[in-house]
Amino acid sequence: MRKLLVISGFSGVGKNTVIRSLMEMDPEIQLSISETDRKKRNDDDRYVFVSPKQFQENLKSGHYIEYNCYGTHYYGTPRQPVLEYMDRNPDGRMILEIDVHGVRMAGQDIDLKRLYTDIITVFIAAEAETLLERLKGRGDSLETIRKRLEIAADEARNVKEYEYILLNRNVENTAARLFDILADKTVRSDSFDEDKFCSDISAILQTLQ
């Protein structure tokens, strides 16, 4: 059966590293490349860049399976590459790295349902202090860290919408568990207390004045 592994997670939690590790374990897994109307940075391999005008035209034409706006820029998953891959591969496996809004949209997509695609949703999380240390380790500014932690607290309130919650304590272990999920092996979600996480984030933010 076709499988779409939909992965969300906090900024700085290590999603991209986990995904790369998973794809090294199984090179047959495909990664959907999103489009965005923002300027290029050091991430040319992660996005296809289009103009704001083109993105809006694409939106009107139903070009995207899912999309969202962050700040002043749009991001979306092009429909055709996903559907063409799934149509060609009855046992195909593809990864979408999107947020909870995108998860809801993808879950209602008529074309994916028509292709009998099994949509598996996974949220990759971390404890508040661990997330703070990872954001600091990336060299983010204090203001950027504050914003990302505030967003993480909002995202934590939606984790129950996902089939699996995995705490990323170790990249190889998290990737191996994703591999097992795709192989239909029994994988249990990690315990994640969103109320405690939000409370811990609030306490951390008070120290980042």
C-alpha positions as CSV (number, residue, x, y, z in Angstrom):
1,M,0.0,0.0,0.0
2,R,1.2,3.5,-0.7
3,K,2.3,5.3,2.4
4,L,2.7,9.0,3.0
5,L,4.7,9.7,6.2
6,V,3.7,13.2,7.4
7,I,6.2,14.6,9.8
8,S,5.8,17.7,12.0
9,G,7.8,18.9,15.0
10,F,9.2,21.9,16.9
11,S,11.7,24.1,15.2
12,G,15.1,23.0,16.3
13,V,14.0,19.6,17.3
14,G,16.1,17.9,14.6
15,K,13.5,16.9,12.0
16,N,15.7,17.4,9.0
17,T,18.5,15.3,10.6
18,V,16.1,12.5,11.5
19,I,14.7,12.5,7.9
20,R,18.1,12.4,6.3
21,S,19.0,9.4,8.6
22,L,15.8,7.6,7.7
23,M,16.4,8.1,4.0
24,E,20.0,6.7,4.4
25,M,18.4,3.6,6.0
26,D,16.1,3.2,3.0
27,P,17.1,5.1,-0.2
28,E,13.8,4.1,-1.8
29,I,11.9,6.6,0.4
30,Q,11.1,9.8,-1.4
31,L,11.0,13.3,0.2
32,S,8.5,15.8,-1.2
33,I,10.1,19.2,-2.0
34,S,8.0,22.2,-1.0
35,E,7.6,25.5,-2.9
36,T,8.0,28.9,-1.3
37,D,7.7,32.5,-2.3
38,R,10.5,33.7,-0.1
39,K,14.1,34.5,-1.1
40,K,16.8,31.8,-1.2
41,R,19.0,31.2,1.8
42,N,21.4,28.3,2.4
43,D,18.6,25.7,1.7
44,D,18.4,25.4,-2.1
45,D,17.9,21.7,-1.8
46,R,14.9,21.9,0.5
47,Y,12.7,24.2,-1.5
48,V,11.6,25.2,-5.0
49,F,11.6,29.0,-5.1
50,V,8.8,30.9,-7.0
51,S,7.7,34.5,-7.1
52,P,4.9,35.7,-4.8
53,K,2.7,36.2,-7.9
54,Q,3.3,32.7,-9.1
55,F,2.5,31.2,-5.7
56,Q,-0.8,33.0,-5.6
57,E,-1.6,31.8,-9.1
58,N,-0.7,28.3,-8.0
59,L,-3.0,28.6,-5.0
60,K,-6.0,29.6,-7.1
61,S,-5.4,26.6,-9.5
62,G,-5.3,24.0,-6.7
63,H,-1.6,23.4,-7.3
64,Y,-0.9,22.5,-3.7
65,I,-2.0,19.5,-1.5
66,E,-1.4,21.8,1.5
67,Y,0.0,25.2,2.2
68,N,0.4,27.8,4.9
69,C,1.7,31.3,5.5
70,Y,4.5,32.0,8.0
71,G,5.0,35.7,8.6
72,T,4.8,37.2,5.1
73,H,5.8,34.1,3.1
74,Y,3.9,31.1,1.8
75,Y,5.0,27.5,1.7
76,G,3.2,24.6,-0.1
77,T,3.4,21.0,-1.2
78,P,3.0,20.7,-5.0
79,R,0.3,18.2,-5.8
80,Q,1.5,16.7,-9.1
81,P,4.9,15.3,-8.0
82,V,3.3,13.5,-5.0
83,L,0.4,12.1,-7.0
84,E,2.6,11.0,-9.9
85,Y,5.0,9.2,-7.6
86,M,2.2,7.5,-5.8
87,D,0.4,6.6,-9.0
88,R,3.6,5.0,-10.4
89,N,4.5,3.1,-7.2
90,P,1.7,1.0,-5.5
91,D,4.1,0.4,-2.6
92,G,5.7,3.8,-2.7
93,R,6.7,5.7,0.5
94,M,7.0,9.4,0.6
95,I,7.8,11.9,3.4
96,L,6.0,15.3,3.8
97,E,7.5,17.7,6.4
98,I,4.7,20.0,7.2
99,D,2.8,21.6,10.1
100,V,-0.5,20.7,11.7
101,H,-2.5,22.9,9.3
102,G,-0.9,21.0,6.4
103,V,-1.6,17.6,8.1
104,R,-5.3,18.5,8.3
105,M,-5.4,19.5,4.6
106,A,-3.5,16.4,3.4
107,G,-5.8,14.2,5.4
108,Q,-8.8,15.5,3.5
109,D,-7.2,15.4,0.0
110,I,-9.5,13.7,-2.4
111,D,-6.7,12.7,-4.8
112,L,-4.7,11.0,-2.1
113,K,-7.8,9.1,-1.0
114,R,-8.4,8.0,-4.6
115,L,-5.0,6.5,-4.7
116,Y,-5.7,4.6,-1.4
117,T,-2.7,6.3,0.2
118,D,-2.1,5.5,3.9
119,I,-1.3,8.8,5.6
120,I,0.8,8.3,8.8
121,T,1.2,11.3,11.0
122,V,4.2,11.7,13.3
123,F,5.1,14.6,15.6
124,I,8.7,14.8,16.6
125,A,9.0,16.5,20.0
126,A,11.6,17.3,22.8
127,E,11.3,18.4,26.3
128,A,11.4,22.2,26.9
129,E,15.0,22.4,28.3
130,T,16.3,20.1,25.5
131,L,14.6,22.3,22.9
132,L,16.1,25.4,24.4
133,E,19.6,23.9,24.4
134,R,19.3,22.9,20.7
135,L,18.1,26.3,19.7
136,K,21.0,27.9,21.5
137,G,23.4,25.4,19.9
138,R,22.2,26.5,16.4
139,G,23.4,30.0,17.2
140,D,20.0,31.6,17.0
141,S,19.5,35.1,18.4
142,L,17.8,35.6,21.7
143,E,14.7,37.1,19.9
144,T,14.6,34.2,17.4
145,I,14.8,31.7,20.3
146,R,11.9,33.4,22.1
147,K,9.8,33.3,19.0
148,R,10.5,29.7,18.3
149,L,9.7,28.7,21.9
150,E,6.4,30.6,21.8
151,I,5.5,28.8,18.5
152,A,6.5,25.5,20.0
153,A,4.1,26.1,22.9
154,D,1.3,26.7,20.4
155,E,2.2,23.6,18.4
156,A,2.3,21.4,21.6
157,R,-1.5,21.9,22.0
158,N,-2.1,20.0,18.7
159,V,0.1,16.9,19.3
160,K,-2.9,14.7,20.1
161,E,-4.0,15.0,16.5
162,Y,-1.0,12.9,15.5
163,E,-0.9,9.1,15.4
164,Y,2.6,9.0,16.9
165,I,4.6,11.3,19.1
166,L,8.3,10.6,19.2
167,L,10.8,12.4,21.6
168,N,14.0,12.9,19.6
169,R,16.6,12.0,22.2
170,N,18.8,10.3,19.7
171,V,18.7,10.7,15.9
172,E,19.5,7.1,14.9
173,N,16.9,5.8,17.4
174,T,14.2,8.1,16.2
175,A,14.9,7.3,12.5
176,A,14.8,3.6,13.3
177,R,11.4,4.0,14.9
178,L,10.1,5.8,11.9
179,F,11.5,3.0,9.7
180,D,9.6,0.5,11.9
181,I,6.4,2.6,11.6
182,L,6.7,2.4,7.8
183,A,7.3,-1.3,8.1
184,D,4.0,-1.8,10.0
185,K,5.9,-2.8,13.2
186,T,4.5,-1.9,16.6
187,V,5.8,1.4,17.8
188,R,4.5,3.1,20.9
189,S,4.2,6.9,21.2
190,D,6.4,8.5,23.8
191,S,4.8,10.1,26.8
192,F,4.4,13.8,26.2
193,D,2.6,16.1,28.6
194,E,1.7,19.2,26.6
195,D,0.5,21.1,29.7
196,K,3.9,20.6,31.4
197,F,5.7,21.5,28.2
198,C,3.8,24.7,27.9
199,S,4.4,25.5,31.6
200,D,8.1,24.8,31.2
201,I,8.3,27.0,28.1
202,S,6.6,29.8,30.0
203,A,9.1,29.6,32.8
204,I,12.0,29.6,30.3
205,L,10.7,32.6,28.5
206,Q,10.6,34.5,31.8
207,T,14.4,33.9,32.1
208,L,15.1,35.2,28.5
209,Q,14.1,38.8,29.2
